[in-house]
Amino acid sequence: MIYTTSIVLIFIICILLILVVLVQNSKGGGLVSNFASSGQIMGARRTTDFLEKATWYLAGGLLAFSIIASLTIPRETIDPNKSLIEDQLKNAPGKTEMPTMPTNNPNTNPQPVNK
């Protein structure tokens, strides 16, 4: 249950991280250039700060959920006193028999070919 939830959250975080990184511009333009002339609540500087913080938080969340997922991977427990080879021999589908080989050669009496 925890493993499945963490895998779903990892996928969601990956998609959000891709979108946030694609919105940013490496030179500081990106989404900031659209708001440069307007004096809205989220101005040019605040947009850059928000995108940078979102990138760091998403990257940290991705790391945390990856560690949680690796710790909660469902694993089978194997009895150390039980031999895997013995188990395979006991659960074999059937007894193996020696294959029978043909006793006559099929090419000894060739049939004539009619043309």
Buried (B, 14 or more C-beta within 10 A) or exposed (E): EEBEEBBEBBEBBEEBBEEBBEBBEEEEEBBBEEBEEEEEEBBBEEBBEEBEEBBEBBBEBBEBBBEBBEEBEEEEEEEEEEEEEEEEEEEEEEEEEEEEEEEEEEEEEEEEEEE
